[in-house]
Amino acid sequence: MAGECDIERYRAAGIDWWDYCGQTLINSYPTYMAKLPVLIDRINREQRNSKNYVLFLGATEAPTNQAPCLSLIQYQIEDGELVISAYQRSSDASLGLPSDLYHLYLMSRQIELPLRSITLNLGNVHIYDTNIEATRRMLDGEEGVKYTLNV
């Protein structure tokens, strides 16, 4: 889950990344997930049923006009099982949504409890014009569809 912030590494892998913020990605998982290990350690240590553990990602020190898309994650323990609720202010249906759900699942695997559920509340869901055709091909079952990240 460490991720990669250097857009040249994406380009070397054949991914055309939107470089609106220069060489380094900001407000991406590597940037704002630094708070996660401390919270996971606390949840694993305490494992309290009536407590909500919240990871607020809506504000960062990153120099951008965009708040992080994934803004808040709440971890709750109910009858010994993990319940994750998250709020995402904006999500690309083809790219971000599957990735964010997978990241929430990966986070759950770091917590020493069985996962009961993941609920993701979305403020905005969209598909970029540059990816409409690729999304149609993917929905038609075509394998190996590539998307552009340069929106």
N, CA and C atoms as an extended XYZ file, in Angstrom:
453
Properties=species:S:1:pos:R:3:atomname:S:1:resname:S:1:resid:I:1 pbc="F F F"
N         0.810       -1.200        0.000 N   MET     1
C         0.000        0.000        0.000 CA  MET     1
C         0.853        1.263        0.000 C   MET     1
N         2.150        1.126       -0.092 N   ALA     2
C         3.004        2.307       -0.059 CA  ALA     2
C         2.777        3.204       -1.263 C   ALA     2
N         2.550        2.623       -2.410 N   GLY     3
C         2.267        3.410       -3.596 CA  GLY     3
C         3.500        4.077       -4.176 C   GLY     3
N         3.278        4.863       -5.186 N   GLU     4
C         4.364        5.541       -5.893 CA  GLU     4
C         3.951        6.978       -6.169 C   GLU     4
N         4.828        7.930       -5.869 N   CYS     5
C         4.531        9.355       -6.067 CA  CYS     5
C         5.196        9.946       -7.305 C   CYS     5
N         6.195        9.272       -7.859 N   ASP     6
C         6.957        9.807       -8.987 CA  ASP     6
C         6.261        9.446      -10.298 C   ASP     6
N         5.754       10.452      -11.029 N   ILE     7
C         4.993       10.156      -12.247 CA  ILE     7
C         5.855        9.534      -13.336 C   ILE     7
N         7.166        9.725      -13.290 N   GLU     8
C         8.032        9.087      -14.290 CA  GLU     8
C         7.996        7.570      -14.157 C   GLU     8
N         7.800        7.067      -12.949 N   ARG     9
C         7.689        5.608      -12.755 CA  ARG     9
C         6.428        5.085      -13.429 C   ARG     9
N         5.342        5.868      -13.399 N   TYR    10
C         4.113        5.478      -14.095 CA  TYR    10
C         4.332        5.508      -15.604 C   TYR    10
N         4.978        6.556      -16.086 N   ARG    11
C         5.228        6.672      -17.535 CA  ARG    11
C         6.107        5.530      -18.035 C   ARG    11
N         7.090        5.126      -17.236 N   ALA    12
C         7.965        4.020      -17.623 CA  ALA    12
C         7.177        2.717      -17.773 C   ALA    12
N         6.063        2.610      -17.040 N   ALA    13
C         5.204        1.422      -17.129 CA  ALA    13
C         4.135        1.574      -18.202 C   ALA    13
N         4.186        2.679      -18.965 N   GLY    14
C         3.230        2.877      -20.052 CA  GLY    14
C         1.950        3.570      -19.645 C   GLY    14
N         1.944        4.211      -18.478 N   ILE    15
C         0.745        4.893      -17.989 CA  ILE    15
C         0.902        6.391      -18.210 C   ILE    15
N        -0.024        6.974      -18.934 N   ASP    16
C        -0.009        8.409      -19.218 CA  ASP    16
C        -0.686        9.131      -18.059 C   ASP    16
N         0.123        9.720      -17.175 N   TRP    17
C        -0.415       10.317      -15.944 CA  TRP    17
C        -0.562       11.821      -16.093 C   TRP    17
N        -1.659       12.345      -15.574 N   TRP    18
C        -1.946       13.774      -15.553 CA  TRP    18
C        -0.949       14.466      -14.636 C   TRP    18
N        -0.101       15.325      -15.171 N   ASP    19
C         0.960       15.919      -14.364 CA  ASP    19
C         0.676       17.375      -13.998 C   ASP    19
N        -0.551       17.644      -13.591 N   TYR    20
C        -0.936       19.014      -13.232 CA  TYR    20
C        -0.143       19.561      -12.061 C   TYR    20
N         0.458       18.695      -11.273 N   CYS    21
C         1.188       19.163      -10.096 CA  CYS    21
C         2.682       18.904      -10.224 C   CYS    21
N         3.147       18.643      -11.444 N   GLY    22
C         4.575       18.440      -11.642 CA  GLY    22
C         4.982       16.985      -11.545 C   GLY    22
N         6.232       16.761      -11.222 N   GLN    23
C         6.850       15.435      -11.204 CA  GLN    23
C         6.301       14.524      -10.113 C   GLN    23
N         5.830       15.092       -9.018 N   THR    24
C         5.423       14.309       -7.859 CA  THR    24
C         3.921       14.398       -7.653 C   THR    24
N         3.288       13.233       -7.496 N   LEU    25
C         1.852       13.209       -7.206 CA  LEU    25
C         1.615       13.703       -5.786 C   LEU    25
N         0.575       14.506       -5.626 N   ILE    26
C         0.200       14.971       -4.296 CA  ILE    26
C        -1.236       14.543       -4.032 C   ILE    26
N        -1.598       14.445       -2.773 N   ASN    27
C        -2.924       13.978       -2.359 CA  ASN    27
C        -3.234       12.596       -2.908 C   ASN    27
N        -2.220       11.751       -3.008 N   SER    28
C        -2.410       10.371       -3.423 CA  SER    28
C        -2.152        9.484       -2.210 C   SER    28
N        -2.430        8.191       -2.345 N   TYR    29
C        -2.270        7.298       -1.202 CA  TYR    29
C        -0.914        7.416       -0.513 C   TYR    29
N         0.202        7.441       -1.234 N   PRO    30
C         1.479        7.542       -0.520 CA  PRO    30
C         1.588        8.802        0.330 C   PRO    30
N         0.936        9.875       -0.105 N   THR    31
C         1.037       11.149        0.601 CA  THR    31
C         0.191       11.179        1.864 C   THR    31
N        -1.085       10.771        1.766 N   TYR    32
C        -1.940       10.988        2.931 CA  TYR    32
C        -2.233        9.744        3.746 C   TYR    32
N        -1.636        8.629        3.413 N   MET    33
C        -1.837        7.433        4.217 CA  MET    33
C        -0.763        7.258        5.289 C   MET    33
N         0.106        8.239        5.443 N   ALA    34
C         1.156        8.146        6.452 CA  ALA    34
C         0.576        8.017        7.857 C   ALA    34
N        -0.645        8.512        8.069 N   LYS    35
C        -1.289        8.439        9.387 CA  LYS    35
C        -1.837        7.046        9.695 C   LYS    35
N        -1.977        6.205        8.693 N   LEU    36
C        -2.659        4.924        8.851 CA  LEU    36
C        -1.962        3.940        9.793 C   LEU    36
N        -0.648        3.711        9.717 N   PRO    37
C        -0.034        2.706       10.597 CA  PRO    37
C        -0.267        2.959       12.079 C   PRO    37
N        -0.206        4.209       12.504 N   VAL    38
C        -0.430        4.535       13.919 CA  VAL    38
C        -1.857        4.182       14.323 C   VAL    38
N        -2.825        4.503       13.462 N   LEU    39
C        -4.224        4.203       13.769 CA  LEU    39
C        -4.467        2.696       13.792 C   LEU    39
N        -3.903        1.969       12.849 N   ILE    40
C        -4.073        0.510       12.819 CA  ILE    40
C        -3.475       -0.123       14.070 C   ILE    40
N        -2.296        0.329       14.488 N   ASP    41
C        -1.699       -0.181       15.729 CA  ASP    41
C        -2.619        0.062       16.912 C   ASP    41
N        -3.218        1.228       16.963 N   ARG    42
C        -4.130        1.562       18.071 CA  ARG    42
C        -5.369        0.666       18.056 C   ARG    42
N        -5.958        0.469       16.875 N   ILE    43
C        -7.141       -0.398       16.776 CA  ILE    43
C        -6.786       -1.809       17.224 C   ILE    43
N        -5.670       -2.342       16.734 N   ASN    44
C        -5.261       -3.704       17.100 CA  ASN    44
C        -4.968       -3.826       18.587 C   ASN    44
N        -4.435       -2.777       19.183 N   ARG    45
C        -4.108       -2.802       20.608 CA  ARG    45
C        -5.368       -2.701       21.473 C   ARG    45
N        -6.283       -1.801       21.118 N   GLU    46
C        -7.462       -1.547       21.949 CA  GLU    46
C        -8.618       -2.496       21.643 C   GLU    46
N        -8.966       -2.644       20.384 N   GLN    47
C       -10.105       -3.456       19.932 CA  GLN    47
C       -11.348       -3.238       20.805 C   GLN    47
N       -11.750       -1.979       20.927 N   ARG    48
C       -12.905       -1.620       21.755 CA  ARG    48
C       -14.167       -1.586       20.918 C   ARG    48
N       -15.199       -2.270       21.398 N   ASN    49
C       -16.454       -2.383       20.663 CA  ASN    49
C       -17.182       -1.068       20.461 C   ASN    49
N       -17.264       -0.231       21.435 N   SER    50
C       -18.128        0.945       21.319 CA  SER    50
C       -17.381        2.178       20.822 C   SER    50
N       -16.204        1.999       20.268 N   LYS    51
C       -15.398        3.147       19.858 CA  LYS    51
C       -15.293        3.203       18.337 C   LYS    51
N       -15.391        4.415       17.808 N   ASN    52
C       -15.149        4.643       16.389 CA  ASN    52
C       -13.747        5.216       16.236 C   ASN    52
N       -12.973        4.630       15.356 N   TYR    53
C       -11.640        5.113       15.037 CA  TYR    53
C       -11.744        5.811       13.690 C   TYR    53
N       -11.333        7.067       13.619 N   VAL    54
C       -11.545        7.857       12.409 CA  VAL    54
C       -10.206        8.332       11.848 C   VAL    54
N       -10.050        8.138       10.545 N   LEU    55
C        -8.909        8.666        9.810 CA  LEU    55
C        -9.442        9.769        8.916 C   LEU    55
N        -9.155       11.024        9.289 N   PHE    56
C        -9.634       12.173        8.525 CA  PHE    56
C        -8.575       12.565        7.512 C   PHE    56
N        -8.934       12.541        6.243 N   LEU    57
C        -7.987       12.831        5.168 CA  LEU    57
C        -8.354       14.092        4.401 C   LEU    57
N        -9.359       14.815        4.874 N   GLY    58
C        -9.881       15.953        4.129 CA  GLY    58
C        -8.981       17.162        4.077 C   GLY    58
N        -7.970       17.215        4.911 N   ALA    59
C        -7.040       18.346        4.891 CA  ALA    59
C        -5.620       17.804        4.902 C   ALA    59
N        -4.811       18.304        4.008 N   THR    60
C        -3.399       17.931        3.983 CA  THR    60
C        -2.579       19.202        3.840 C   THR    60
N        -1.305       19.056        3.964 N   GLU    61
C        -0.394       20.189        3.768 CA  GLU    61
C         0.046       20.289        2.307 C   GLU    61
N        -0.521       19.451        1.450 N   ALA    62
C        -0.110       19.410        0.046 CA  ALA    62
C        -0.497       20.704       -0.670 C   ALA    62
N         0.403       21.227       -1.508 N   PRO    63
C         0.123       22.477       -2.233 CA  PRO    63
C        -0.764       22.236       -3.453 C   PRO    63
N        -2.066       22.144       -3.239 N   THR    64
C        -3.001       21.885       -4.329 CA  THR    64
C        -4.349       22.496       -3.995 C   THR    64
N        -5.163       22.714       -5.015 N   ASN    65
C        -6.518       23.203       -4.767 CA  ASN    65
C        -7.507       22.048       -4.659 C   ASN    65
N        -7.033       20.822       -4.740 N   GLN    66
C        -7.900       19.651       -4.650 CA  GLN    66
C        -7.762       18.991       -3.283 C   GLN    66
N        -8.865       18.843       -2.582 N   ALA    67
C        -8.854       18.050       -1.356 CA  ALA    67
C        -8.745       16.583       -1.758 C   ALA    67
N        -8.206       15.739       -0.890 N   PRO    68
C        -8.123       14.321       -1.235 CA  PRO    68
C        -9.499       13.765       -1.596 C   PRO    68
N        -9.535       12.915       -2.598 N   CYS    69
C       -10.816       12.321       -3.015 CA  CYS    69
C       -11.402       11.472       -1.891 C   CYS    69
N       -10.577       10.623       -1.285 N   LEU    70
C       -11.022        9.828       -0.149 CA  LEU    70
C       -10.822       10.691        1.087 C   LEU    70
N       -11.922       11.163        1.687 N   SER    71
C       -11.843       12.207        2.702 CA  SER    71
C       -11.898       11.714        4.135 C   SER    71
N       -12.559       10.593        4.378 N   LEU    72
C       -12.730       10.134        5.751 CA  LEU    72
C       -12.926        8.623        5.755 C   LEU    72
N       -12.264        7.952        6.691 N   ILE    73
C       -12.459        6.516        6.878 CA  ILE    73
C       -12.739        6.288        8.355 C   ILE    73
N       -13.814        5.575        8.644 N   GLN    74
C       -14.169        5.244       10.023 CA  GLN    74
C       -14.096        3.735       10.197 C   GLN    74
N       -13.390        3.326       11.241 N   TYR    75
C       -13.278        1.913       11.593 CA  TYR    75
C       -14.074        1.705       12.868 C   TYR    75
N       -14.939        0.725       12.859 N   GLN    76
C       -15.779        0.442       14.015 CA  GLN    76
C       -15.746       -1.061       14.267 C   GLN    76
N       -15.802       -1.441       15.523 N   ILE    77
C       -15.824       -2.851       15.880 CA  ILE    77
C       -17.205       -3.171       16.429 C   ILE    77
N       -17.871       -4.116       15.786 N   GLU    78
C       -19.198       -4.561       16.215 CA  GLU    78
C       -19.156       -6.062       16.443 C   GLU    78
N       -19.385       -6.465       17.678 N   ASP    79
C       -19.390       -7.883       18.037 CA  ASP    79
C       -18.147       -8.606       17.530 C   ASP    79
N       -16.999       -7.971       17.697 N   GLY    80
C       -15.738       -8.597       17.326 CA  GLY    80
C       -15.431       -8.594       15.838 C   GLY    80
N       -16.210       -7.855       15.041 N   GLU    81
C       -15.966       -7.775       13.601 CA  GLU    81
C       -15.738       -6.322       13.194 C   GLU    81
N       -14.954       -6.146       12.150 N   LEU    82
C       -14.597       -4.820       11.670 CA  LEU    82
C       -15.618       -4.312       10.660 C   LEU    82
N       -16.088       -3.091       10.895 N   VAL    83
C       -16.991       -2.402        9.973 CA  VAL    83
C       -16.263       -1.135        9.518 C   VAL    83
N       -16.098       -0.994        8.210 N   ILE    84
C       -15.439        0.189        7.661 CA  ILE    84
C       -16.470        1.016        6.915 C   ILE    84
N       -16.522        2.301        7.237 N   SER    85
C       -17.362        3.255        6.514 CA  SER    85
C       -16.443        4.364        6.023 C   SER    85
N       -16.628        4.783        4.781 N   ALA    86
C       -15.759        5.817        4.223 CA  ALA    86
C       -16.587        6.805        3.427 C   ALA    86
N       -16.075        8.022        3.336 N   TYR    87
C       -16.684        9.043        2.488 CA  TYR    87
C       -15.663        9.467        1.449 C   TYR    87
N       -16.092        9.452        0.204 N   GLN    88
C       -15.243        9.871       -0.895 CA  GLN    88
C       -15.926       11.032       -1.596 C   GLN    88
N       -15.255       12.189       -1.630 N   ARG    89
C       -15.882       13.377       -2.206 CA  ARG    89
C       -16.025       13.273       -3.714 C   ARG    89
N       -15.121       12.538       -4.385 N   SER    90
C       -15.154       12.438       -5.837 CA  SER    90
C       -14.498       11.135       -6.264 C   SER    90
N       -15.074       10.479       -7.282 N   SER    91
C       -14.534        9.191       -7.702 CA  SER    91
C       -14.762        8.959       -9.184 C   SER    91
N       -13.711        8.581       -9.888 N   ASP    92
C       -13.829        8.141      -11.268 CA  ASP    92
C       -14.305        6.691      -11.234 C   ASP    92
N       -15.438        6.414      -11.861 N   ALA    93
C       -16.058        5.086      -11.780 CA  ALA    93
C       -15.186        3.990      -12.369 C   ALA    93
N       -14.391        4.312      -13.364 N   SER    94
C       -13.576        3.294      -14.023 CA  SER    94
C       -12.223        3.093      -13.357 C   SER    94
N       -11.661        4.142      -12.823 N   LEU    95
C       -10.303        4.087      -12.285 CA  LEU    95
C       -10.278        4.150      -10.761 C   LEU    95
N       -10.786        5.225      -10.195 N   GLY    96
C       -10.677        5.442       -8.758 CA  GLY    96
C       -11.528        4.516       -7.919 C   GLY    96
N       -12.763        4.300       -8.314 N   LEU    97
C       -13.684        3.516       -7.487 CA  LEU    97
C       -13.179        2.095       -7.232 C   LEU    97
N       -12.811        1.330       -8.261 N   PRO    98
C       -12.293       -0.015       -7.978 CA  PRO    98
C       -11.022        0.021       -7.127 C   PRO    98
N       -10.162        0.975       -7.408 N   SER    99
C        -8.915        1.096       -6.664 CA  SER    99
C        -9.172        1.436       -5.200 C   SER    99
N       -10.077        2.375       -4.949 N   ASP   100
C       -10.349        2.778       -3.569 CA  ASP   100
C       -11.003        1.659       -2.768 C   ASP   100
N       -11.919        0.930       -3.374 N   LEU   101
C       -12.515       -0.211       -2.668 CA  LEU   101
C       -11.449       -1.247       -2.324 C   LEU   101
N       -10.560       -1.496       -3.264 N   TYR   102
C        -9.481       -2.454       -3.019 CA  TYR   102
C        -8.560       -1.958       -1.901 C   TYR   102
N        -8.227       -0.663       -1.890 N   HIS   103
C        -7.387       -0.125       -0.823 CA  HIS   103
C        -8.074       -0.236        0.538 C   HIS   103
N        -9.379        0.013        0.586 N   LEU   104
C       -10.100       -0.151        1.854 CA  LEU   104
C       -10.029       -1.600        2.324 C   LEU   104
N       -10.157       -2.529        1.384 N   TYR   105
C       -10.033       -3.948        1.739 CA  TYR   105
C        -8.620       -4.246        2.255 C   TYR   105
N        -7.593       -3.747        1.560 N   LEU   106
C        -6.216       -3.972        2.014 CA  LEU   106
C        -5.991       -3.407        3.408 C   LEU   106
N        -6.574       -2.238        3.683 N   MET   107
C        -6.466       -1.665        5.025 CA  MET   107
C        -7.088       -2.601        6.054 C   MET   107
N        -8.225       -3.172        5.711 N   SER   108
C        -8.914       -4.061        6.658 CA  SER   108
C        -8.059       -5.270        7.004 C   SER   108
N        -7.224       -5.726        6.083 N   ARG   109
C        -6.393       -6.902        6.322 CA  ARG   109
C        -5.271       -6.610        7.302 C   ARG   109
N        -5.011       -5.341        7.574 N   GLN   110
C        -3.982       -4.967        8.540 CA  GLN   110
C        -4.526       -4.976        9.967 C   GLN   110
N        -5.831       -5.102       10.091 N   ILE   111
C        -6.480       -5.093       11.404 CA  ILE   111
C        -6.831       -6.527       11.773 C   ILE   111
N        -6.513       -6.892       12.992 N   GLU   112
C        -6.609       -8.280       13.443 CA  GLU   112
C        -8.024       -8.659       13.859 C   GLU   112
N        -8.970       -8.417       12.974 N   LEU   113
C       -10.373       -8.760       13.198 CA  LEU   113
C       -10.979       -9.196       11.867 C   LEU   113
N       -11.989      -10.058       11.905 N   PRO   114
C       -12.666      -10.399       10.649 CA  PRO   114
C       -13.450       -9.196       10.121 C   PRO   114
N       -13.469       -9.051        8.809 N   LEU   115
C       -14.183       -7.949        8.170 CA  LEU   115
C       -15.656       -8.295        8.028 C   LEU   115
N       -16.517       -7.427        8.554 N   ARG   116
C       -17.959       -7.595        8.383 CA  ARG   116
C       -18.430       -6.888        7.115 C   ARG   116
N       -18.013       -5.616        6.963 N   SER   117
C       -18.501       -4.879        5.795 CA  SER   117
C       -17.640       -3.657        5.516 C   SER   117
N       -17.737       -3.211        4.258 N   ILE   118
C       -17.172       -1.936        3.826 CA  ILE   118
C       -18.304       -1.166        3.165 C   ILE   118
N       -18.559        0.043        3.645 N   THR   119
C       -19.550        0.927        3.035 CA  THR   119
C       -18.825        2.167        2.547 C   THR   119
N       -18.964        2.456        1.257 N   LEU   120
C       -18.323        3.628        0.677 CA  LEU   120
C       -19.403        4.588        0.209 C   LEU   120
N       -19.470        5.760        0.835 N   ASN   121
C       -20.418        6.807        0.446 CA  ASN   121
C       -19.720        7.750       -0.522 C   ASN   121
N       -20.373        8.011       -1.648 N   LEU   122
C       -19.754        8.801       -2.710 CA  LEU   122
C       -20.475       10.127       -2.899 C   LEU   122
N       -19.716       11.209       -2.911 N   GLY   123
C       -20.295       12.521       -3.170 CA  GLY   123
C       -20.502       12.769       -4.650 C   GLY   123
N       -19.577       12.282       -5.481 N   ASN   124
C       -19.630       12.492       -6.925 CA  ASN   124
C       -18.971       11.305       -7.605 C   ASN   124
N       -19.637       10.745       -8.608 N   VAL   125
C       -19.065        9.659       -9.402 CA  VAL   125
C       -19.119       10.080      -10.861 C   VAL   125
N       -18.032        9.868      -11.576 N   HIS   126
C       -17.963       10.321      -12.959 CA  HIS   126
C       -17.054        9.403      -13.770 C   HIS   126
N       -17.124        9.542      -15.083 N   ILE   127
C       -16.178        8.925      -16.016 CA  ILE   127
C       -15.660       10.059      -16.892 C   ILE   127
N       -14.355       10.195      -16.976 N   TYR   128
C       -13.772       11.246      -17.808 CA  TYR   128
C       -14.025       10.962      -19.283 C   TYR   128
N       -14.226       12.024      -20.052 N   ASP   129
C       -14.470       11.892      -21.495 CA  ASP   129
C       -13.409       11.040      -22.180 C   ASP   129
N       -12.163       11.174      -21.740 N   THR   130
C       -11.066       10.433      -22.367 CA  THR   130
C       -11.144        8.930      -22.124 C   THR   130
N       -12.021        8.506      -21.209 N   ASN   131
C       -12.106        7.085      -20.863 CA  ASN   131
C       -13.464        6.453      -21.147 C   ASN   131
N       -14.362        7.163      -21.802 N   ILE   132
C       -15.695        6.608      -22.060 CA  ILE   132
C       -15.611        5.358      -22.932 C   ILE   132
N       -14.875        5.425      -24.020 N   GLU   133
C       -14.783        4.270      -24.924 CA  GLU   133
C       -14.115        3.078      -24.237 C   GLU   133
N       -13.045        3.321      -23.501 N   ALA   134
C       -12.371        2.237      -22.782 CA  ALA   134
C       -13.299        1.624      -21.739 C   ALA   134
N       -14.102        2.441      -21.085 N   THR   135
C       -15.053        1.927      -20.096 CA  THR   135
C       -16.098        1.050      -20.768 C   THR   135
N       -16.590        1.465      -21.923 N   ARG   136
C       -17.557        0.634      -22.662 CA  ARG   136
C       -16.949       -0.719      -23.028 C   ARG   136
N       -15.699       -0.701      -23.507 N   ARG   137
C       -15.039       -1.955      -23.883 CA  ARG   137
C       -14.853       -2.861      -22.672 C   ARG   137
N       -14.482       -2.282      -21.530 N   MET   138
C       -14.316       -3.068      -20.311 CA  MET   138
C       -15.651       -3.674      -19.877 C   MET   138
N       -16.726       -2.886      -19.932 N   LEU   139
C       -18.047       -3.390      -19.550 CA  LEU   139
C       -18.543       -4.473      -20.511 C   LEU   139
N       -18.079       -4.431      -21.757 N   ASP   140
C       -18.422       -5.468      -22.732 CA  ASP   140
C       -17.604       -6.739      -22.542 C   ASP   140
N       -16.688       -6.723      -21.577 N   GLY   141
C       -15.922       -7.920      -21.259 CA  GLY   141
C       -14.551       -7.998      -21.897 C   GLY   141
N       -14.142       -6.962      -22.596 N   GLU   142
C       -12.819       -6.972      -23.222 CA  GLU   142
C       -11.740       -6.965      -22.138 C   GLU   142
N       -10.737       -7.798      -22.316 N   GLU   143
C        -9.638       -7.858      -21.355 CA  GLU   143
C        -8.501       -6.937      -21.779 C   GLU   143
N        -7.710       -6.513      -20.816 N   GLY   144
C        -6.529       -5.708      -21.093 CA  GLY   144
C        -6.811       -4.283      -21.524 C   GLY   144
N        -7.987       -3.760      -21.184 N   VAL   145
C        -8.335       -2.387      -21.552 CA  VAL   145
C        -7.416       -1.425      -20.804 C   VAL   145
N        -6.886       -0.442      -21.505 N   LYS   146
C        -6.019        0.578      -20.893 CA  LYS   146
C        -6.758        1.907      -20.859 C   LYS   146
N        -6.585        2.619      -19.756 N   TYR   147
C        -7.202        3.932      -19.576 CA  TYR   147
C        -6.132        5.001      -19.615 C   TYR   147
N        -6.541        6.213      -19.926 N   THR   148
C        -5.617        7.335      -19.826 CA  THR   148
C        -5.849        8.038      -18.492 C   THR   148
N        -4.767        8.401      -17.841 N   LEU   149
C        -4.871        9.132      -16.579 CA  LEU   149
C        -4.623       10.608      -16.796 C   LEU   149
N        -4.432       10.997      -18.035 N   ASN   150
C        -4.200       12.398      -18.361 CA  ASN   150
C        -5.528       12.998      -18.795 C   ASN   150
N        -6.302       13.480      -17.828 N   VAL   151
C        -7.647       13.975      -18.089 CA  VAL   151
C        -7.613       15.461      -18.345 C   VAL   151
